[in-house]
Each structure stands twice: as C-alpha cells, then as structure tokens.
C-alpha cells in the first residue's frame, strides 16, 4: 500500500495488516516501528488498518490515513500519541500534499477528494462529490490522489477503471487514462490504485 521517503532518505512503509507504519533506515537490514503497533484498537492512539502515509517536510511530521479508525491524523516521529486529527468519519485510501502544505484526502465512501488548507477544519471538495457514478463530475471509489505543481488533482478512480484529472477550481474532470471499461488491452486499466505524475505530466 502506501510508502513515503523523508528528507534523510529513510523509507516509511504502511504495514496495514499489522496496523503500523515501519521505518527502514538507509542500509538497514530490518525495519523499526515508527507508528502504531500489532493491536487493532479503534478510537485510540494506535492505528487500525492504515492505508497511506506522506511526509510533511515543512513541519517534519507525517500524515497517516488511519483507514479503519475512519480518520486522517498527523503524527510526529518519536511521539507516542497522535499530534492532530485532520479529518474524521472518512474512508481514506490516499493522501497528497501540495506546495502550500494543503492536504488532499480521498473519501472512498463519499466518492470525493477533499483539500484541507492549513488551519481549515472543514475542507473543500476538489474532485467528485456528486454521488457515485461515471460522469465527468463523479467518481466511483477514488483510491489514490496526486497533486501537481499547478494544483491539478489526479485521482485513480478505481471502480470506473480510469484516472481522472481535475484542474484547480474545475467542476468536472477529464479522463487521462483508461475509461474504456475493465480489461487487459493497452487502452484499458483494471481497478487502478497507485498513481504518480512526473514534472513532464507523464502519468504512471
């Protein structure tokens, strides 16, 4: 599932079944526990089925999609308790952060992507939010999200078998990959999950 790298090139891996994030330092032969633990504990300072993690370089902490606790949290490495709860009542599978330190979260249950600006507890819908469907203004089980330098949002629209791009402020998206139904041809994608866009706009 999720993986991120901090400013020291240490790798943080979402170990969802074990309800934890594991840190692998450069050159290490085994990981160390960074966040969470073995116990599945809802509503506590432990993680329950985490699905993604990103590194907030500006604040030197981590944002975690604590999926089975239905929340997104900010956690400082080396601290035993959650630093901040960013969002609750959310089925989040994917996270992203932009140059303004705004956080983008997918909500699989509401079929939308929400942006949380610094100091904003409500959030702003930036993709989807018009019910489940395959229209250009809809999503169907959004999984991962990526935001580029122009603040365009790319979403792996899992059950629609496509990747969507929503430009900043757009009321509907455009299909940039797939959208031809599930299948194995090179014009199709089948339940897309991970997504990455390079500086040239190439989508992986």
Secondary structure, DSSP 8 states (H G I E B T S, - for coil): --EEE-TT--EEEEEGGGTEEEEE-TT-SS-EEEEE-SS--TTSSS-SS--EEEEETTTTEEEEEEGGGTEEEEE-TT-SS-SEEEEES-----EEE-TT--EEEEETTTTEEEEE-TT-SS-EEEEE-S-BSSSTT-BSSEEEEEE-TT--EEEEEGGGTEEEEE-TT-SS-EEEEE-S-S-SSTT--SS-----B-TT--B-
